[in-house]
Amino acid sequence: MRAIVAGLDGPHVSERSTKLSPGRLSADRFLVTCQPDVLGRDPRARFGEIGLSLGCEAAAVERLVADWDRVISVHLGCDGIDPPLFKLYVEYELGRPAAGVPDDTIFLSAKCRPGGEVNFSLYRHLPFPTNGLEARVALRDTYAPDVGALSIAFADRVLSELIAPKARVDVMLVVDEATPRKSFDINLYRVETPLNRHKGALKALCEGFGMPEATRQILADGEGTMLGHVALGRDATGGEFVTLYYAAEKLGHR
């Protein structure tokens, strides 16, 4: 995947992430976002080639590119666990998704290990909340049944520490089509909140998950960068998790 990203000829954005769950940390993760035309003269074909080269099933690749005229950006991700988990996303304009998915779908993603089964997820826009204050209400009143107590406490503290709590905060509901996995993605990029500002909340989360040493590792990895978004929920086995995205970097921009 890194070789594919290195071959992109045009503007793209890269960000790193760390996924935390009780007793487990996955830090060798990245996500790259670009416009379709950055992929080359025939973006649809090139995106399909990338999927196949990563060991994604042909039928899954075809689904991703089926309504290519509606795709406004693409995302390439990797979780460097062994074996690696590759992620391919297509993004749609709100209200104009691919056929066969809910109208509020923003992203359709396929996750796979080389030669393994492909799992699709839908990232669905939520009209509420629209800012940090509303997001705290949603955490308490809506998300709580699907999110663990430590995750709720972490996200609530982060939201309470925002410099501009009334600034725009977007939230997506993320659901797997074939597993019970369910999460909420809280986008904080428009708020511009430094990762280090939330070191107390992070310390409490890492200690609660039994990994106190992870706090220093994450803060060092994201030193001087913004906390971009937070995903929290339950994985396919019902286990609690939190993923932090940070260190967004513009590359290939002239």
Order of alpha helices (4+ residues) and beta strands (2+ residues): alpha-beta-beta-alpha-alpha-beta-beta-beta-beta-alpha-alpha-beta-beta-alpha-alpha-beta-beta
